[in-house]
Amino acid sequence: MKLLYILFILFWSTSSYSTPMYYTFEGDVVFVRDDAGAASIAGIGLGSLVSYTFLVDYDLDGTFTENGTTTTITDSPGDHFYFADYISGSAMSMINGGSGDSRTENNYGNDHSAGHKGSLRGNSKDELVGINIDNLFVSELSVGDFATGISWAYDNLGNNSYVRSDLSLVSIKPATVSAPPVYILFIIGIILLVYFNHRILYAK
């Protein structure tokens, strides 16, 4: 019985973690510059309704990837970085392969203590999507809070399309995170417990 208690303690302590969250922002486009033509191809113009969903995990480091090499973005005085990933929404697509920066990948959020601001960045430099928040960190956001959305897309000549939108946070949902190795270890522990108890019982 003591062994069973220990196994339960190990199981719960190992499987406890902060849950990543999905943040979905939605709102209207307030500015468009379309030198690359990406906005018109996406059907985005002034007044268009756009949305952006990010996955945010405050327990993981923010990263920047270039040519297959991933760099961890470390905290600095006044700046706290964490993992963020653009999941879906109204991001524009690069034109004719983009400017060559499609080999990059932004996966980070930033809480900036000076001015008390938050931001999220996702996608490659050629299809960059960002969320900017004034007077709140991302971790402090509630449904209904306001933000500014930015979206870039480049063509192969270096021209770009840029869209800015006034957004509000419409939902915050926990991501389902499974930890199969933990459950497997727990099941193995139970099997071993039953096996040894069985041997002890029949050895008497």
Contacts in CASP RR format, 6 or more apart in sequence:
PFRMAT RR
TARGET T0000
AUTHOR 0000-0000-0000
METHOD contacts of the structure
MODEL  1
MKLLYILFILFWSTSSYSTPMYYTFEGDVVFVRDDAGAASIAGIGLGSLV
SYTFLVDYDLDGTFTENGTTTTITDSPGDHFYFADYISGSAMSMINGGSG
DSRTENNYGNDHSAGHKGSLRGNSKDELVGINIDNLFVSELSVGDFATGI
SWAYDNLGNNSYVRSDLSLVSIKPATVSAPPVYILFIIGIILLVYFNHRI
LYAK
3 193 0 8 1.000
4 190 0 8 1.000
4 193 0 8 1.000
7 186 0 8 1.000
7 189 0 8 1.000
7 190 0 8 1.000
7 193 0 8 1.000
10 186 0 8 1.000
11 182 0 8 1.000
11 185 0 8 1.000
11 186 0 8 1.000
14 179 0 8 1.000
14 182 0 8 1.000
14 185 0 8 1.000
15 179 0 8 1.000
15 182 0 8 1.000
15 183 0 8 1.000
17 59 0 8 1.000
17 177 0 8 1.000
17 179 0 8 1.000
18 57 0 8 1.000
18 58 0 8 1.000
18 59 0 8 1.000
19 174 0 8 1.000
19 175 0 8 1.000
19 177 0 8 1.000
20 55 0 8 1.000
20 56 0 8 1.000
20 57 0 8 1.000
20 174 0 8 1.000
20 175 0 8 1.000
20 177 0 8 1.000
21 55 0 8 1.000
21 56 0 8 1.000
21 57 0 8 1.000
21 172 0 8 1.000
21 173 0 8 1.000
21 174 0 8 1.000
21 175 0 8 1.000
22 53 0 8 1.000
22 54 0 8 1.000
22 55 0 8 1.000
22 56 0 8 1.000
22 87 0 8 1.000
22 171 0 8 1.000
22 172 0 8 1.000
22 173 0 8 1.000
22 174 0 8 1.000
22 175 0 8 1.000
23 53 0 8 1.000
23 54 0 8 1.000
23 56 0 8 1.000
23 120 0 8 1.000
23 131 0 8 1.000
23 138 0 8 1.000
23 141 0 8 1.000
23 169 0 8 1.000
23 171 0 8 1.000
23 172 0 8 1.000
24 51 0 8 1.000
24 52 0 8 1.000
24 53 0 8 1.000
24 169 0 8 1.000
24 170 0 8 1.000
24 171 0 8 1.000
24 172 0 8 1.000
24 173 0 8 1.000
25 51 0 8 1.000
25 52 0 8 1.000
25 53 0 8 1.000
25 131 0 8 1.000
25 147 0 8 1.000
25 149 0 8 1.000
25 167 0 8 1.000
25 168 0 8 1.000
25 169 0 8 1.000
25 170 0 8 1.000
26 49 0 8 1.000
26 50 0 8 1.000
26 51 0 8 1.000
26 167 0 8 1.000
26 168 0 8 1.000
26 170 0 8 1.000
27 49 0 8 1.000
27 50 0 8 1.000
27 51 0 8 1.000
27 165 0 8 1.000
27 166 0 8 1.000
27 167 0 8 1.000
27 168 0 8 1.000
28 47 0 8 1.000
28 48 0 8 1.000
28 49 0 8 1.000
28 50 0 8 1.000
28 165 0 8 1.000
28 166 0 8 1.000
29 44 0 8 1.000
29 45 0 8 1.000
29 46 0 8 1.000
29 47 0 8 1.000
29 48 0 8 1.000
29 49 0 8 1.000
29 50 0 8 1.000
29 163 0 8 1.000
29 164 0 8 1.000
29 165 0 8 1.000
30 46 0 8 1.000
30 47 0 8 1.000
30 164 0 8 1.000
30 165 0 8 1.000
30 166 0 8 1.000
31 46 0 8 1.000
31 162 0 8 1.000
31 163 0 8 1.000
31 164 0 8 1.000
32 39 0 8 1.000
32 44 0 8 1.000
32 45 0 8 1.000
32 46 0 8 1.000
32 161 0 8 1.000
32 162 0 8 1.000
32 163 0 8 1.000
32 164 0 8 1.000
33 160 0 8 1.000
33 161 0 8 1.000
33 162 0 8 1.000
34 40 0 8 1.000
34 161 0 8 1.000
35 159 0 8 1.000
35 160 0 8 1.000
35 161 0 8 1.000
36 95 0 8 1.000
36 153 0 8 1.000
36 154 0 8 1.000
36 155 0 8 1.000
36 158 0 8 1.000
36 159 0 8 1.000
36 160 0 8 1.000
36 161 0 8 1.000
37 95 0 8 1.000
37 155 0 8 1.000
37 159 0 8 1.000
37 161 0 8 1.000
38 92 0 8 1.000
38 93 0 8 1.000
38 94 0 8 1.000
38 95 0 8 1.000
38 153 0 8 1.000
38 155 0 8 1.000
38 160 0 8 1.000
38 161 0 8 1.000
39 45 0 8 1.000
39 92 0 8 1.000
39 153 0 8 1.000
39 161 0 8 1.000
39 163 0 8 1.000
41 92 0 8 1.000
41 93 0 8 1.000
41 95 0 8 1.000
42 90 0 8 1.000
42 92 0 8 1.000
42 93 0 8 1.000
44 50 0 8 1.000
44 90 0 8 1.000
44 92 0 8 1.000
44 163 0 8 1.000
45 163 0 8 1.000
48 90 0 8 1.000
50 89 0 8 1.000
50 90 0 8 1.000
50 151 0 8 1.000
50 163 0 8 1.000
50 165 0 8 1.000
50 167 0 8 1.000
51 89 0 8 1.000
51 90 0 8 1.000
51 170 0 8 1.000
52 86 0 8 1.000
52 89 0 8 1.000
52 90 0 8 1.000
52 91 0 8 1.000
52 129 0 8 1.000
52 130 0 8 1.000
52 131 0 8 1.000
52 149 0 8 1.000
52 151 0 8 1.000
52 167 0 8 1.000
53 86 0 8 1.000
53 87 0 8 1.000
53 88 0 8 1.000
53 89 0 8 1.000
54 84 0 8 1.000
54 85 0 8 1.000
54 86 0 8 1.000
54 87 0 8 1.000
54 120 0 8 1.000
54 122 0 8 1.000
54 131 0 8 1.000
55 84 0 8 1.000
55 85 0 8 1.000
55 87 0 8 1.000
55 175 0 8 1.000
56 82 0 8 1.000
56 83 0 8 1.000
56 84 0 8 1.000
56 109 0 8 1.000
56 120 0 8 1.000
56 138 0 8 1.000
57 82 0 8 1.000
57 83 0 8 1.000
57 84 0 8 1.000
58 82 0 8 1.000
58 83 0 8 1.000
58 139 0 8 1.000
59 82 0 8 1.000
60 82 0 8 1.000
60 83 0 8 1.000
61 72 0 8 1.000
61 73 0 8 1.000
61 74 0 8 1.000
61 81 0 8 1.000
61 82 0 8 1.000
61 83 0 8 1.000
62 72 0 8 1.000
62 73 0 8 1.000
62 81 0 8 1.000
62 82 0 8 1.000
62 83 0 8 1.000
62 84 0 8 1.000
62 107 0 8 1.000
62 108 0 8 1.000
62 109 0 8 1.000
63 70 0 8 1.000
63 71 0 8 1.000
63 72 0 8 1.000
63 73 0 8 1.000
63 83 0 8 1.000
63 105 0 8 1.000
63 107 0 8 1.000
63 108 0 8 1.000
64 70 0 8 1.000
64 71 0 8 1.000
64 73 0 8 1.000
64 104 0 8 1.000
64 105 0 8 1.000
64 106 0 8 1.000
64 107 0 8 1.000
64 108 0 8 1.000
65 71 0 8 1.000
65 104 0 8 1.000
65 105 0 8 1.000
65 107 0 8 1.000
66 103 0 8 1.000
66 104 0 8 1.000
66 105 0 8 1.000
67 103 0 8 1.000
68 103 0 8 1.000
73 81 0 8 1.000
73 108 0 8 1.000
74 81 0 8 1.000
75 81 0 8 1.000
78 112 0 8 1.000
78 113 0 8 1.000
78 114 0 8 1.000
79 110 0 8 1.000
79 111 0 8 1.000
79 112 0 8 1.000
79 113 0 8 1.000
80 110 0 8 1.000
80 111 0 8 1.000
80 113 0 8 1.000
81 108 0 8 1.000
81 109 0 8 1.000
81 110 0 8 1.000
82 108 0 8 1.000
82 109 0 8 1.000
82 111 0 8 1.000
83 107 0 8 1.000
83 108 0 8 1.000
83 109 0 8 1.000
84 107 0 8 1.000
84 108 0 8 1.000
84 109 0 8 1.000
84 120 0 8 1.000
84 121 0 8 1.000
84 122 0 8 1.000
85 107 0 8 1.000
85 122 0 8 1.000
86 120 0 8 1.000
86 122 0 8 1.000
86 123 0 8 1.000
86 129 0 8 1.000
86 130 0 8 1.000
90 151 0 8 1.000
91 123 0 8 1.000
91 127 0 8 1.000
91 129 0 8 1.000
91 151 0 8 1.000
91 153 0 8 1.000
92 127 0 8 1.000
92 151 0 8 1.000
92 152 0 8 1.000
92 153 0 8 1.000
92 161 0 8 1.000
92 163 0 8 1.000
93 127 0 8 1.000
93 153 0 8 1.000
94 102 0 8 1.000
94 124 0 8 1.000
94 126 0 8 1.000
94 127 0 8 1.000
94 153 0 8 1.000
94 154 0 8 1.000
94 155 0 8 1.000
95 153 0 8 1.000
95 154 0 8 1.000
95 155 0 8 1.000
95 156 0 8 1.000
95 159 0 8 1.000
96 155 0 8 1.000
96 156 0 8 1.000
97 126 0 8 1.000
97 155 0 8 1.000
97 156 0 8 1.000
98 126 0 8 1.000
98 153 0 8 1.000
98 154 0 8 1.000
98 155 0 8 1.000
98 156 0 8 1.000
98 158 0 8 1.000
99 125 0 8 1.000
99 126 0 8 1.000
99 154 0 8 1.000
99 155 0 8 1.000
99 156 0 8 1.000
99 157 0 8 1.000
99 158 0 8 1.000
100 126 0 8 1.000
100 154 0 8 1.000
100 156 0 8 1.000
101 124 0 8 1.000
101 125 0 8 1.000
101 126 0 8 1.000
101 154 0 8 1.000
102 124 0 8 1.000
102 125 0 8 1.000
102 126 0 8 1.000
102 127 0 8 1.000
103 124 0 8 1.000
104 124 0 8 1.000
104 125 0 8 1.000
104 126 0 8 1.000
105 122 0 8 1.000
105 123 0 8 1.000
105 124 0 8 1.000
106 121 0 8 1.000
106 122 0 8 1.000
106 123 0 8 1.000
106 124 0 8 1.000
106 125 0 8 1.000
106 128 0 8 1.000
107 121 0 8 1.000
107 122 0 8 1.000
108 120 0 8 1.000
108 121 0 8 1.000
108 122 0 8 1.000
109 118 0 8 1.000
109 119 0 8 1.000
109 120 0 8 1.000
109 121 0 8 1.000
109 138 0 8 1.000
110 118 0 8 1.000
110 119 0 8 1.000
110 120 0 8 1.000
110 121 0 8 1.000
111 117 0 8 1.000
111 118 0 8 1.000
111 137 0 8 1.000
111 138 0 8 1.000
111 139 0 8 1.000
112 118 0 8 1.000
112 119 0 8 1.000
115 134 0 8 1.000
115 135 0 8 1.000
116 134 0 8 1.000
116 135 0 8 1.000
116 136 0 8 1.000
116 137 0 8 1.000
117 132 0 8 1.000
117 133 0 8 1.000
117 134 0 8 1.000
117 135 0 8 1.000
117 136 0 8 1.000
117 137 0 8 1.000
118 132 0 8 1.000
118 133 0 8 1.000
118 136 0 8 1.000
118 137 0 8 1.000
118 138 0 8 1.000
119 130 0 8 1.000
119 131 0 8 1.000
119 132 0 8 1.000
119 133 0 8 1.000
119 138 0 8 1.000
120 130 0 8 1.000
120 131 0 8 1.000
120 138 0 8 1.000
121 128 0 8 1.000
121 129 0 8 1.000
121 130 0 8 1.000
122 128 0 8 1.000
122 129 0 8 1.000
122 130 0 8 1.000
123 129 0 8 1.000
125 152 0 8 1.000
125 154 0 8 1.000
126 152 0 8 1.000
126 153 0 8 1.000
126 154 0 8 1.000
127 152 0 8 1.000
127 153 0 8 1.000
128 150 0 8 1.000
128 151 0 8 1.000
128 152 0 8 1.000
129 149 0 8 1.000
129 150 0 8 1.000
129 151 0 8 1.000
129 152 0 8 1.000
130 149 0 8 1.000
130 150 0 8 1.000
130 151 0 8 1.000
131 138 0 8 1.000
131 147 0 8 1.000
131 148 0 8 1.000
131 149 0 8 1.000
131 150 0 8 1.000
131 167 0 8 1.000
132 147 0 8 1.000
132 148 0 8 1.000
132 149 0 8 1.000
132 150 0 8 1.000
133 141 0 8 1.000
133 145 0 8 1.000
133 146 0 8 1.000
133 147 0 8 1.000
133 148 0 8 1.000
134 148 0 8 1.000
136 145 0 8 1.000
141 147 0 8 1.000
141 169 0 8 1.000
141 172 0 8 1.000
142 169 0 8 1.000
142 172 0 8 1.000
143 169 0 8 1.000
143 170 0 8 1.000
143 171 0 8 1.000
143 172 0 8 1.000
144 168 0 8 1.000
144 169 0 8 1.000
144 170 0 8 1.000
145 168 0 8 1.000
145 169 0 8 1.000
146 166 0 8 1.000
146 167 0 8 1.000
146 168 0 8 1.000
146 169 0 8 1.000
147 167 0 8 1.000
147 168 0 8 1.000
147 169 0 8 1.000
148 164 0 8 1.000
148 165 0 8 1.000
148 166 0 8 1.000
148 167 0 8 1.000
149 164 0 8 1.000
149 165 0 8 1.000
149 166 0 8 1.000
149 167 0 8 1.000
150 162 0 8 1.000
150 163 0 8 1.000
150 164 0 8 1.000
150 165 0 8 1.000
151 162 0 8 1.000
151 163 0 8 1.000
151 165 0 8 1.000
152 160 0 8 1.000
152 161 0 8 1.000
152 162 0 8 1.000
152 163 0 8 1.000
153 160 0 8 1.000
153 161 0 8 1.000
154 160 0 8 1.000
154 161 0 8 1.000
END
